[in-house]
Amino acid sequence: MSPHDRAHGAAPSVPDPLPLPVVDNHCHLDIVRDDTSDAVGPGGAPGGTGAATSTERIADALATAAGVGVDRVVQIGCELESAQFTVAEVDRHPGMLGGVAIHPNEAATLGARGELADALAEIERLVDHPRVRVVGETGLDYFRTGEDGRAAQIESFRWHIDLAKRTGLALQIHDRDAHDDVLRILDEEGAPEKTVLHCFSGDMAMARECVERGYHLSFSGTVTFKSAQGLRDALAVTPLENLLVETDAPYLTPTPWRGSTNSPYLVPLTVRAMASTLSTDVTALCRALSDNAERLYGPW
Ligand SMILES: [Zn+2]
């Protein structure tokens, strides 16, 4: 079967297990994908959240992942409904911690409707749950939101930064085509002690700036894409202690399954690609990825 056939065929096969367990730092197990584009994401994505979610389906996904050494995940709920769902599910799965926020694209939508303040008040209530250890994903998305939505995004981003600082939780940032403003706003507000750039998409210079500030960089399946040499260059200058790995499932499926539905059990493909870029042995990388996540989020 050619890689092209695979991308549009059956579910990706289960990779070889990792030598040590790791954490999927960012996934959306509530979202059931109904398209094959990897350009979409939460915050207005087609498909969205809702009817098809089930505790059993998630338990299955977590069991398959644990079988290949991905025994812990951070489930991100970044619209009101999925944040509420996340808080309910984290009590049902010992391998799952949660993160809640209003996604930047959703912040723009809610802002236009005059509903942002109420939504943020609900996030503040949900973040109180002891198994919610992340404020996120928040940040800026200049790819999907135009000029008219930026003020609401920025207001929402600043609010989430403050929430992370007040709660002592880690902040997970979504940054799409907004690198300079993300770094500037973090500098202006004063970044939380635990700051993570989810699905890092910057270049080598940005990676260095983030590391200098003590931020963590979470790499997704995009780092395995043939076209992503710039991202691999960024990874190559990031110290092990600043690294995390994630799926952003159900999106951003690693090579050779790009275009298929992503799930935490595919993390080993990304970890092995990272180890090869870093010229590091896979075991040492797994240990760092696990230790970093436990340091940021606490024990599962
Ligand atoms: Zn995400």
Residues whose N, C-alpha, C, O or C-beta is under 5 A from the ligand:
A	BS01	ZN	D248
